[in-house]
Amino acid sequence: MCLQKNLGISYELKLPLILIHTPFGLKFFDTIANSKFGKIYAKFNIYLMPLITALAVFLIVGSLLVLFSNDSAREGVREIGPQGNLLIPGLNPILPWTYGWIGLVITIIIHEAGHGIVARVYNTKVESTGVVLFLAIPIGAFVNIQQDELNRTSFKQKSAILTAGPMNNMVLAGICFGLLFLLISSLSPVSNISGDEVGITVLTVGESSLAKSIGLEKNSIITFINNEPIEDVIELRNILRDNLGKSIQIKWMTEDKREQIQSITLPASIPENKGVLGVTLADTFFDPGLVLDNYKNLFLTNPLAILMPPTLQQNLVPYSDVMSPQYSSSIFGSAFPIIANLLFWIWFINFNVGIFNALPITMLDGGQWYGTLLENKFKTKSKVKPFTILSIIFIIIVILAFTLPWVLR
């Protein structure tokens, strides 16, 4: 229902959403599309959808293998809850409200702008652009491309238009990733941590674990076992296995710096692939220099590890709420956590939206791309189309990735 029209702006009410249609985006699309950069970028997009899809499949299959083989990983996912799979700040407990909404809005605008600009490069009509409001809160943008005109384009043109959305997300993610590395490189520790705080970080605690029964919490630091200091994860695991069936005294520091001591009787035996305490641990001494060096090394040796949000590994990320007071930036001073978190969440959300939209699932950009490709390659009179089978397979894979932690207990 159109409520108002003025200077080309119209308001459409679809409770609880308000869609603001505006011509301003169209003018911007035409300006970029008519530039040399716009034409080059459109050609650049044509063959890249399979590469983004391959990355998405690699990550999904990798996560499934981890969930199948690692009980602690499943426990960690169950602790977050199923809403942890949704990129909705406020609903997803690992997404901070402010950074999450900013990142989500930027992601959707960049995604839709990609479709609109490349569509105009090939003179495909864009009906309207606009902003989506949820109860007066901006949550994204939209671009309406006439489906009939899109279908009349050649496969290469349609490929470029469909790929432009996910590709824009991946490009912005890459830019933010690089800027985040430069910011991290500008950090230096401003304090040293005393020996009393040296220990092993608890990343997750299983719901029915031995650790849970004694009150050991996420982000705690296990410092001593039987009055012996603990320096790494392997040492802790060996001590625990050597004391199966015996009582031990465990000492740890909580996230809010409270010291806790508990005596605990270990089980007489445990399965080979399970831990004694039922926790996920990380080697970290809370030494700011060590944390900073380890995090910088991840950018070069294992960049996908940077996808782990700072809200899930407070003690391992220099710009987290826990660790940021230990550093200063030569560029932003003590205000660096604001910039770092903004860069991280824009990178994180764009990356996830980009690879997800490249999956060959109906209604996604990848779905339309692979649907067109298979339709052109395999013309069949059968009611069951090849793409339908492919789409169903990937829907099952995605559902499995979301539900496996609760299926395997």
Beta strands, then each sheet from edge to edge (+ up, - down):
strand 1: 2-6
strand 2: 9-14
strand 3: 17-22
strand 4: 126-134
strand 5: 137-145
strand 6: 187-189
strand 7: 200-205
strand 8: 221-225
strand 9: 228-229
strand 10: 247-253
strand 11: 259-265
strand 12: 279-283
strand 13: 327-329
sheet 1: 1+ 2- 3+ 4- 5+
sheet 2: 6+ 13-
sheet 3: 9+ 8- 7+ 12-
sheet 4: 9+ 8- 10+ 11-
end
